[in-house]
Amino acid sequence: MLTAVLVDDMSNALELLQSDIALNHPEVSIIGTASSVIEAAKLLRIETPDILFLDIMLGDGTGFDLLEIVPELSSKVVFVTASDEFALRAFKFAAIDYILKPYTDEDLSNAIEKAKRQLSIDKQRLSILKKTLEQPTEIPERISLSTLDKISVVEIKDIIRCESDNNNTMFYFSSGQKIFVTKTLKYFTDLLLECGFIRTHQSHLINKSYIREYIKSDGGYLILSNGVNIPVSVRKRAEILEKLSKL
């Protein structure tokens, strides 16, 4: 049996989540609910749930305020949000799971299953999430990469390139480090294009800062600053040449 605390300042949303968990997830016992930062902080000083379902925007503050008030909290956090595309982008950069309102029972089931396995959210990832939410038009400086056994927070400027490996992605860094992530290259392409990356091929995403030369012969390929050659697909050639001309 898992225990849970639910925090949401919308009474109808709180009641709906409580009802959905009670009806469809008997393995989760709700041991408390709260509708504000202050109320939740008082509750969490008494109770330590396995899972904390936490809305981001609360009447007297934010979910981040609550986590700062109770820094020793060991609960797995599932954020619940009705926010827009900027919020979803922020969650992806921070590699933090969320439920988007209105959610389906499948969404809720997946969130509970992930919460059982997830690592506790560290301050670095919360910082990425908070900053990216507060400054939605700014280009993020860091990204969290989730591997099979840990989550690494890295500087985006240090990523040389990403390479597809079936439905996974290998990250290559200027230090020589490599990180294998169990998400597709398309997932990271959608995030990193705004950060100065170019998709040169179905298998390659490159940081423009590390491009040294473009060779037109042999079908066209890039030489990176570390000496690695990267192919350029025929359909990407004109786009790549245009982008390189602006560097």
BATORLO-873957 format. One record per residue: x, y, z of N, C-alpha, C in turn; residue in one letter; residue number from 1. Coordinates in steps of 0.1 Angstrom, whole numbers. Example, Ala and Ser with C-alpha at 12.3 -4.5 7.8 and 13.67 -1.06 7.14 Angstrom:
2
{atom {132, -57, 78}, {123, -45, 78}, {132, -33, 78}, 'A', 1},
{atom {128, -22, 71}, {137, -11, 71}, {129, 0, 79}, 'S', 2},
% end
This chain:
247
{atom {8, -12, 0}, {0, 0, 0}, {9, 12, 0}, 'M', 1},
{atom {6, 22, -9}, {13, 34, -10}, {4, 45, -3}, 'L', 2},
{atom {10, 55, 3}, {3, 66, 8}, {5, 79, 0}, 'T', 3},
{atom {-5, 88, 0}, {-4, 100, -8}, {-11, 111, -1}, 'A', 4},
{atom {-5, 123, -5}, {-11, 136, -1}, {-14, 144, -14}, 'V', 5},
{atom {-25, 150, -14}, {-29, 158, -26}, {-30, 173, -23}, 'L', 6},
{atom {-23, 181, -31}, {-23, 195, -29}, {-28, 203, -42}, 'V', 7},
{atom {-39, 210, -41}, {-45, 217, -52}, {-54, 228, -46}, 'D', 8},
{atom {-53, 240, -52}, {-62, 251, -46}, {-75, 251, -53}, 'D', 9},
{atom {-78, 243, -63}, {-91, 242, -69}, {-99, 230, -63}, 'M', 10},
{atom {-109, 234, -56}, {-116, 223, -48}, {-122, 212, -57}, 'S', 11},
{atom {-127, 216, -69}, {-132, 206, -78}, {-121, 197, -83}, 'N', 12},
{atom {-110, 202, -86}, {-99, 194, -91}, {-93, 185, -80}, 'A', 13},
{atom {-93, 190, -68}, {-88, 182, -57}, {-98, 170, -54}, 'L', 14},
{atom {-111, 173, -54}, {-121, 163, -52}, {-120, 152, -63}, 'E', 15},
{atom {-118, 157, -76}, {-118, 148, -87}, {-106, 138, -86}, 'L', 16},
{atom {-94, 144, -83}, {-82, 135, -81}, {-84, 125, -70}, 'L', 17},
{atom {-90, 130, -59}, {-92, 122, -48}, {-101, 110, -51}, 'Q', 18},
{atom {-112, 113, -59}, {-122, 103, -63}, {-115, 93, -73}, 'S', 19},
{atom {-108, 98, -82}, {-101, 89, -92}, {-92, 80, -86}, 'D', 20},
{atom {-84, 84, -76}, {-75, 76, -69}, {-82, 65, -61}, 'I', 21},
{atom {-92, 70, -54}, {-100, 60, -45}, {-107, 50, -53}, 'A', 22},
{atom {-112, 53, -65}, {-120, 44, -73}, {-111, 34, -81}, 'L', 23},
{atom {-100, 40, -87}, {-93, 32, -96}, {-79, 27, -92}, 'N', 24},
{atom {-75, 32, -80}, {-61, 28, -75}, {-62, 25, -60}, 'H', 25},
{atom {-68, 14, -57}, {-69, 10, -43}, {-56, 7, -36}, 'P', 26},
{atom {-45, 6, -44}, {-31, 5, -38}, {-26, 18, -32}, 'E', 27},
{atom {-33, 29, -34}, {-29, 42, -29}, {-39, 47, -19}, 'V', 28},
{atom {-34, 49, -7}, {-42, 54, 4}, {-39, 69, 6}, 'S', 29},
{atom {-50, 77, 5}, {-48, 91, 6}, {-49, 95, 21}, 'I', 30},
{atom {-38, 100, 26}, {-37, 103, 41}, {-39, 118, 44}, 'I', 31},
{atom {-41, 126, 33}, {-43, 140, 36}, {-45, 148, 23}, 'G', 32},
{atom {-52, 160, 24}, {-53, 169, 13}, {-51, 183, 18}, 'T', 33},
{atom {-47, 192, 9}, {-45, 206, 12}, {-48, 215, 0}, 'A', 34},
{atom {-51, 227, 3}, {-55, 236, -8}, {-46, 249, -8}, 'S', 35},
{atom {-35, 249, 0}, {-26, 261, 0}, {-12, 256, 4}, 'S', 36},
{atom {-3, 265, 2}, {11, 262, 6}, {12, 260, 21}, 'V', 37},
{atom {6, 270, 28}, {6, 269, 43}, {-1, 257, 48}, 'I', 38},
{atom {-12, 254, 43}, {-20, 242, 48}, {-12, 229, 45}, 'E', 39},
{atom {-6, 229, 33}, {2, 217, 29}, {15, 216, 38}, 'A', 40},
{atom {21, 227, 40}, {34, 226, 49}, {31, 221, 63}, 'A', 41},
{atom {19, 225, 68}, {15, 220, 82}, {13, 205, 81}, 'K', 42},
{atom {6, 201, 70}, {3, 187, 69}, {15, 178, 67}, 'L', 43},
{atom {25, 183, 59}, {37, 175, 56}, {47, 175, 68}, 'L', 44},
{atom {45, 183, 78}, {53, 182, 90}, {48, 171, 99}, 'R', 45},
{atom {35, 167, 96}, {29, 156, 104}, {30, 143, 96}, 'I', 46},
{atom {27, 143, 83}, {26, 132, 75}, {38, 131, 65}, 'E', 47},
{atom {43, 120, 62}, {53, 118, 51}, {48, 108, 41}, 'T', 48},
{atom {41, 112, 31}, {35, 103, 21}, {45, 97, 12}, 'P', 49},
{atom {42, 86, 6}, {51, 80, -4}, {51, 89, -17}, 'D', 50},
{atom {38, 94, -20}, {37, 103, -32}, {30, 116, -28}, 'I', 51},
{atom {35, 127, -33}, {29, 140, -31}, {24, 144, -45}, 'L', 52},
{atom {11, 145, -47}, {5, 151, -59}, {4, 166, -57}, 'F', 53},
{atom {12, 174, -65}, {14, 188, -62}, {10, 197, -74}, 'L', 54},
{atom {1, 205, -72}, {-2, 215, -83}, {9, 226, -82}, 'D', 55},
{atom {12, 231, -94}, {23, 242, -94}, {18, 255, -89}, 'I', 56},
{atom {6, 260, -94}, {1, 273, -90}, {-9, 271, -79}, 'M', 57},
{atom {-6, 277, -67}, {-15, 276, -56}, {-19, 291, -52}, 'L', 58},
{atom {-29, 292, -45}, {-34, 306, -42}, {-25, 314, -34}, 'G', 59},
{atom {-17, 309, -25}, {-8, 316, -17}, {7, 314, -20}, 'D', 60},
{atom {9, 309, -32}, {23, 307, -37}, {24, 296, -47}, 'G', 61},
{atom {35, 289, -48}, {37, 278, -58}, {41, 265, -51}, 'T', 62},
{atom {40, 255, -59}, {45, 242, -54}, {60, 242, -50}, 'G', 63},
{atom {68, 251, -57}, {82, 252, -54}, {84, 259, -40}, 'F', 64},
{atom {75, 268, -37}, {75, 274, -23}, {74, 263, -12}, 'D', 65},
{atom {64, 254, -15}, {62, 243, -5}, {74, 235, -4}, 'L', 66},
{atom {80, 231, -15}, {92, 222, -14}, {104, 229, -7}, 'L', 67},
{atom {104, 242, -8}, {115, 250, -1}, {112, 251, 14}, 'E', 68},
{atom {99, 251, 18}, {95, 252, 32}, {98, 238, 38}, 'I', 69},
{atom {96, 227, 31}, {98, 214, 36}, {109, 207, 29}, 'V', 70},
{atom {122, 212, 30}, {133, 207, 22}, {137, 193, 25}, 'P', 71},
{atom {133, 188, 37}, {137, 174, 40}, {127, 164, 35}, 'E', 72},
{atom {117, 168, 28}, {107, 159, 23}, {113, 148, 14}, 'L', 73},
{atom {109, 135, 17}, {114, 124, 10}, {104, 118, 0}, 'S', 74},
{atom {92, 124, 0}, {82, 119, -9}, {85, 120, -24}, 'S', 75},
{atom {80, 110, -32}, {81, 112, -46}, {71, 122, -51}, 'K', 76},
{atom {75, 132, -59}, {66, 143, -63}, {60, 140, -77}, 'V', 77},
{atom {47, 141, -78}, {40, 141, -91}, {34, 155, -93}, 'V', 78},
{atom {39, 163, -102}, {34, 176, -104}, {21, 175, -112}, 'F', 79},
{atom {11, 183, -109}, {-2, 183, -116}, {-3, 198, -121}, 'V', 80},
{atom {-5, 199, -135}, {-5, 213, -140}, {-16, 214, -151}, 'T', 81},
{atom {-21, 226, -153}, {-30, 229, -164}, {-24, 239, -173}, 'A', 82},
{atom {-10, 240, -171}, {-3, 251, -178}, {-1, 248, -193}, 'S', 83},
{atom {5, 257, -200}, {6, 257, -215}, {19, 250, -220}, 'D', 84},
{atom {22, 252, -232}, {33, 245, -239}, {46, 249, -232}, 'E', 85},
{atom {47, 261, -227}, {60, 265, -220}, {62, 257, -208}, 'F', 86},
{atom {52, 253, -201}, {53, 245, -189}, {58, 231, -193}, 'A', 87},
{atom {52, 226, -203}, {56, 212, -208}, {70, 212, -212}, 'L', 88},
{atom {75, 223, -219}, {89, 224, -223}, {98, 224, -210}, 'R', 89},
{atom {94, 231, -200}, {101, 232, -188}, {103, 218, -181}, 'A', 90},
{atom {92, 211, -180}, {93, 198, -174}, {102, 188, -182}, 'F', 91},
{atom {102, 190, -195}, {111, 181, -204}, {126, 185, -201}, 'K', 92},
{atom {129, 198, -201}, {143, 202, -198}, {148, 197, -185}, 'F', 93},
{atom {138, 196, -175}, {142, 192, -161}, {141, 177, -159}, 'A', 94},
{atom {135, 170, -169}, {133, 155, -168}, {125, 152, -156}, 'A', 95},
{atom {114, 159, -154}, {105, 157, -143}, {92, 154, -148}, 'I', 96},
{atom {86, 143, -143}, {73, 138, -147}, {61, 147, -142}, 'D', 97},
{atom {50, 147, -149}, {39, 156, -146}, {26, 150, -151}, 'Y', 98},
{atom {15, 154, -146}, {2, 151, -151}, {-4, 164, -157}, 'I', 99},
{atom {-9, 164, -169}, {-15, 176, -175}, {-30, 175, -174}, 'L', 100},
{atom {-36, 185, -167}, {-50, 186, -166}, {-56, 190, -180}, 'K', 101},
{atom {-67, 184, -184}, {-75, 173, -178}, {-67, 160, -182}, 'P', 102},
{atom {-66, 151, -172}, {-58, 139, -174}, {-67, 127, -176}, 'Y', 103},
{atom {-62, 116, -182}, {-70, 104, -183}, {-66, 95, -172}, 'T', 104},
{atom {-73, 84, -170}, {-69, 74, -160}, {-56, 68, -164}, 'D', 105},
{atom {-53, 66, -177}, {-40, 61, -181}, {-29, 70, -177}, 'E', 106},
{atom {-31, 83, -178}, {-21, 93, -173}, {-18, 91, -158}, 'D', 107},
{atom {-29, 90, -151}, {-28, 88, -136}, {-21, 75, -133}, 'L', 108},
{atom {-24, 65, -140}, {-18, 52, -137}, {-3, 52, -140}, 'S', 109},
{atom {0, 58, -151}, {14, 60, -155}, {22, 68, -145}, 'N', 110},
{atom {16, 78, -140}, {23, 87, -130}, {25, 79, -117}, 'A', 111},
{atom {16, 71, -113}, {17, 64, -101}, {28, 53, -103}, 'I', 112},
{atom {28, 46, -114}, {39, 36, -117}, {53, 43, -117}, 'E', 113},
{atom {54, 54, -124}, {67, 61, -125}, {71, 66, -111}, 'K', 114},
{atom {61, 70, -103}, {65, 75, -89}, {71, 64, -81}, 'A', 115},
{atom {66, 52, -83}, {72, 40, -76}, {87, 38, -79}, 'K', 116},
{atom {91, 42, -91}, {104, 39, -96}, {113, 51, -95}, 'R', 117},
{atom {107, 63, -95}, {115, 75, -97}, {125, 78, -86}, 'Q', 118},
{atom {136, 85, -89}, {145, 90, -79}, {139, 103, -73}, 'L', 119},
{atom {143, 106, -61}, {138, 119, -55}, {143, 131, -64}, 'S', 120},
{atom {134, 141, -65}, {138, 153, -73}, {148, 161, -65}, 'I', 121},
{atom {160, 163, -72}, {170, 171, -65}, {169, 185, -68}, 'D', 122},
{atom {177, 193, -61}, {176, 208, -62}, {179, 213, -75}, 'K', 123},
{atom {189, 207, -82}, {193, 211, -95}, {182, 210, -105}, 'Q', 124},
{atom {175, 199, -105}, {164, 197, -115}, {152, 206, -112}, 'R', 125},
{atom {150, 208, -99}, {139, 218, -95}, {143, 232, -99}, 'L', 126},
{atom {156, 235, -98}, {160, 248, -103}, {158, 250, -118}, 'S', 127},
{atom {161, 240, -126}, {159, 241, -140}, {144, 243, -143}, 'I', 128},
{atom {136, 235, -136}, {121, 236, -139}, {116, 250, -135}, 'L', 129},
{atom {120, 254, -123}, {115, 267, -118}, {120, 279, -127}, 'K', 130},
{atom {133, 279, -131}, {138, 289, -140}, {132, 289, -153}, 'K', 131},
{atom {130, 277, -159}, {124, 277, -173}, {109, 280, -173}, 'T', 132},
{atom {102, 278, -162}, {88, 282, -160}, {87, 297, -159}, 'L', 133},
{atom {97, 303, -151}, {96, 317, -148}, {101, 326, -160}, 'E', 134},
{atom {110, 320, -168}, {115, 327, -179}, {113, 319, -192}, 'Q', 135},
{atom {100, 318, -196}, {97, 310, -208}, {103, 314, -221}, 'P', 136},
{atom {106, 326, -223}, {112, 331, -235}, {127, 330, -236}, 'T', 137},
{atom {133, 327, -224}, {148, 325, -223}, {152, 311, -228}, 'E', 138},
{atom {164, 310, -234}, {169, 297, -238}, {176, 291, -226}, 'I', 139},
{atom {172, 279, -222}, {177, 272, -210}, {192, 270, -212}, 'P', 140},
{atom {200, 270, -201}, {214, 268, -201}, {217, 253, -197}, 'E', 141},
{atom {208, 246, -191}, {211, 233, -186}, {199, 224, -190}, 'R', 142},
{atom {202, 211, -190}, {191, 201, -193}, {194, 188, -184}, 'I', 143},
{atom {184, 182, -180}, {185, 169, -172}, {184, 157, -182}, 'S', 144},
{atom {193, 148, -181}, {193, 136, -189}, {191, 124, -180}, 'L', 145},
{atom {180, 117, -183}, {177, 105, -175}, {182, 92, -181}, 'S', 146},
{atom {191, 85, -174}, {196, 72, -179}, {189, 61, -171}, 'T', 147},
{atom {193, 49, -173}, {187, 38, -166}, {189, 38, -151}, 'L', 148},
{atom {200, 44, -147}, {203, 43, -133}, {204, 57, -125}, 'D', 149},
{atom {204, 68, -133}, {205, 81, -126}, {200, 92, -136}, 'K', 150},
{atom {200, 104, -130}, {197, 116, -138}, {208, 126, -137}, 'I', 151},
{atom {214, 130, -148}, {225, 139, -148}, {221, 153, -153}, 'S', 152},
{atom {224, 163, -146}, {222, 177, -150}, {234, 182, -157}, 'V', 153},
{atom {233, 186, -170}, {245, 190, -178}, {243, 204, -184}, 'V', 154},
{atom {254, 210, -187}, {254, 223, -194}, {251, 220, -209}, 'E', 155},
{atom {242, 227, -215}, {239, 225, -229}, {250, 228, -238}, 'I', 156},
{atom {258, 239, -234}, {269, 243, -243}, {280, 233, -243}, 'K', 157},
{atom {280, 223, -234}, {291, 213, -234}, {287, 201, -243}, 'D', 158},
{atom {275, 201, -248}, {271, 189, -257}, {276, 192, -271}, 'I', 159},
{atom {284, 183, -276}, {289, 184, -290}, {278, 179, -300}, 'I', 160},
{atom {273, 168, -297}, {263, 162, -306}, {255, 151, -299}, 'R', 161},
{atom {244, 147, -306}, {235, 136, -301}, {233, 127, -313}, 'C', 162},
{atom {234, 114, -311}, {232, 104, -321}, {222, 94, -318}, 'E', 163},
{atom {213, 91, -328}, {202, 82, -325}, {208, 67, -324}, 'S', 164},
{atom {202, 60, -315}, {205, 46, -314}, {192, 38, -312}, 'D', 165},
{atom {185, 35, -323}, {171, 30, -323}, {162, 40, -317}, 'N', 166},
{atom {156, 37, -306}, {147, 46, -299}, {154, 53, -287}, 'N', 167},
{atom {167, 52, -287}, {175, 58, -276}, {185, 69, -283}, 'N', 168},
{atom {192, 77, -274}, {200, 87, -279}, {213, 87, -271}, 'T', 169},
{atom {225, 88, -278}, {238, 89, -272}, {242, 104, -273}, 'M', 170},
{atom {246, 109, -261}, {251, 123, -260}, {266, 123, -259}, 'F', 171},
{atom {272, 132, -267}, {287, 133, -267}, {291, 147, -262}, 'Y', 172},
{atom {300, 147, -253}, {304, 160, -246}, {318, 164, -250}, 'F', 173},
{atom {320, 177, -248}, {334, 183, -251}, {344, 177, -242}, 'S', 174},
{atom {340, 172, -230}, {350, 166, -221}, {354, 152, -225}, 'S', 175},
{atom {347, 146, -235}, {349, 132, -239}, {339, 123, -233}, 'G', 176},
{atom {331, 128, -223}, {321, 120, -217}, {309, 116, -226}, 'Q', 177},
{atom {303, 105, -224}, {291, 101, -232}, {280, 97, -222}, 'K', 178},
{atom {268, 100, -226}, {256, 96, -218}, {246, 90, -227}, 'I', 179},
{atom {242, 78, -223}, {231, 71, -231}, {218, 73, -224}, 'F', 180},
{atom {208, 79, -232}, {195, 82, -227}, {184, 75, -234}, 'V', 181},
{atom {175, 70, -226}, {164, 61, -232}, {153, 69, -237}, 'T', 182},
{atom {156, 79, -246}, {145, 87, -253}, {150, 89, -267}, 'K', 183},
{atom {140, 92, -276}, {144, 93, -290}, {151, 106, -293}, 'T', 184},
{atom {158, 106, -305}, {165, 118, -309}, {155, 129, -312}, 'L', 185},
{atom {143, 125, -317}, {133, 135, -320}, {129, 142, -308}, 'K', 186},
{atom {128, 135, -297}, {124, 142, -284}, {134, 153, -281}, 'Y', 187},
{atom {147, 150, -282}, {157, 161, -279}, {158, 171, -290}, 'F', 188},
{atom {155, 167, -303}, {156, 177, -313}, {146, 188, -311}, 'T', 189},
{atom {134, 184, -306}, {123, 194, -303}, {127, 204, -293}, 'D', 190},
{atom {136, 199, -283}, {140, 208, -272}, {152, 216, -276}, 'L', 191},
{atom {162, 210, -284}, {175, 216, -285}, {177, 225, -298}, 'L', 192},
{atom {167, 224, -307}, {168, 233, -319}, {169, 248, -315}, 'L', 193},
{atom {162, 252, -305}, {162, 266, -300}, {175, 269, -293}, 'E', 194},
{atom {183, 259, -290}, {196, 261, -282}, {208, 261, -291}, 'C', 195},
{atom {206, 262, -305}, {217, 263, -314}, {221, 250, -320}, 'G', 196},
{atom {212, 240, -320}, {215, 227, -326}, {209, 226, -340}, 'F', 197},
{atom {215, 217, -348}, {210, 215, -362}, {208, 200, -364}, 'I', 198},
{atom {197, 196, -369}, {195, 182, -373}, {200, 180, -387}, 'R', 199},
{atom {212, 173, -388}, {218, 172, -401}, {214, 159, -409}, 'T', 200},
{atom {208, 150, -401}, {206, 137, -407}, {196, 130, -397}, 'H', 201},
{atom {189, 120, -402}, {179, 113, -393}, {185, 108, -380}, 'Q', 202},
{atom {199, 106, -381}, {205, 100, -369}, {214, 110, -361}, 'S', 203},
{atom {215, 123, -366}, {224, 132, -360}, {219, 146, -357}, 'H', 204},
{atom {221, 150, -345}, {218, 164, -340}, {231, 170, -335}, 'L', 205},
{atom {234, 182, -341}, {248, 188, -339}, {247, 202, -332}, 'I', 206},
{atom {255, 204, -323}, {257, 218, -317}, {265, 226, -327}, 'N', 207},
{atom {259, 237, -332}, {266, 245, -343}, {279, 251, -338}, 'K', 208},
{atom {281, 252, -325}, {293, 258, -320}, {305, 249, -322}, 'S', 209},
{atom {303, 236, -325}, {314, 227, -326}, {316, 223, -341}, 'Y', 210},
{atom {310, 230, -350}, {312, 227, -364}, {325, 235, -369}, 'I', 211},
{atom {334, 227, -375}, {346, 233, -380}, {346, 236, -395}, 'R', 212},
{atom {341, 226, -403}, {341, 227, -417}, {328, 219, -423}, 'E', 213},
{atom {324, 224, -435}, {314, 216, -442}, {321, 212, -455}, 'Y', 214},
{atom {322, 199, -458}, {329, 194, -470}, {318, 190, -480}, 'I', 215},
{atom {318, 196, -492}, {308, 194, -502}, {309, 181, -509}, 'K', 216},
{atom {321, 175, -510}, {323, 163, -517}, {318, 151, -510}, 'S', 217},
{atom {317, 139, -517}, {313, 126, -511}, {299, 127, -505}, 'D', 218},
{atom {290, 135, -511}, {276, 136, -506}, {274, 147, -496}, 'G', 219},
{atom {285, 153, -491}, {284, 163, -481}, {285, 158, -467}, 'G', 220},
{atom {294, 164, -459}, {295, 160, -445}, {302, 171, -437}, 'Y', 221},
{atom {300, 171, -424}, {306, 181, -415}, {318, 175, -408}, 'L', 222},
{atom {328, 184, -405}, {339, 180, -396}, {337, 188, -384}, 'I', 223},
{atom {337, 182, -372}, {335, 189, -360}, {348, 192, -354}, 'L', 224},
{atom {348, 201, -344}, {361, 205, -337}, {369, 194, -331}, 'S', 225},
{atom {362, 183, -328}, {369, 171, -322}, {374, 161, -333}, 'N', 226},
{atom {372, 165, -346}, {377, 157, -357}, {367, 147, -362}, 'G', 227},
{atom {355, 146, -356}, {345, 136, -360}, {338, 141, -373}, 'V', 228},
{atom {336, 132, -382}, {328, 135, -394}, {313, 131, -392}, 'N', 229},
{atom {305, 140, -396}, {290, 138, -395}, {283, 139, -408}, 'I', 230},
{atom {276, 129, -413}, {269, 130, -426}, {258, 141, -426}, 'P', 231},
{atom {256, 146, -438}, {245, 156, -441}, {236, 149, -451}, 'V', 232},
{atom {223, 147, -448}, {214, 141, -457}, {211, 150, -469}, 'S', 233},
{atom {208, 145, -480}, {205, 153, -492}, {194, 163, -490}, 'V', 234},
{atom {184, 159, -483}, {172, 169, -481}, {176, 179, -470}, 'R', 235},
{atom {187, 177, -463}, {190, 187, -453}, {201, 197, -458}, 'K', 236},
{atom {207, 194, -469}, {219, 201, -474}, {217, 216, -475}, 'R', 237},
{atom {206, 220, -482}, {204, 234, -484}, {201, 241, -471}, 'A', 238},
{atom {194, 235, -462}, {191, 241, -449}, {204, 243, -441}, 'E', 239},
{atom {213, 233, -441}, {225, 233, -434}, {234, 244, -439}, 'I', 240},
{atom {235, 245, -453}, {244, 256, -459}, {239, 270, -455}, 'L', 241},
{atom {225, 271, -455}, {220, 284, -452}, {223, 288, -437}, 'E', 242},
{atom {222, 278, -428}, {224, 281, -414}, {239, 284, -411}, 'K', 243},
{atom {248, 276, -419}, {262, 278, -417}, {267, 292, -422}, 'L', 244},
{atom {260, 297, -432}, {264, 310, -438}, {261, 321, -428}, 'S', 245},
{atom {253, 319, -418}, {249, 329, -408}, {258, 328, -396}, 'K', 246},
{atom {267, 318, -395}, {275, 317, -383}, {286, 327, -383}, 'L', 247},
% end
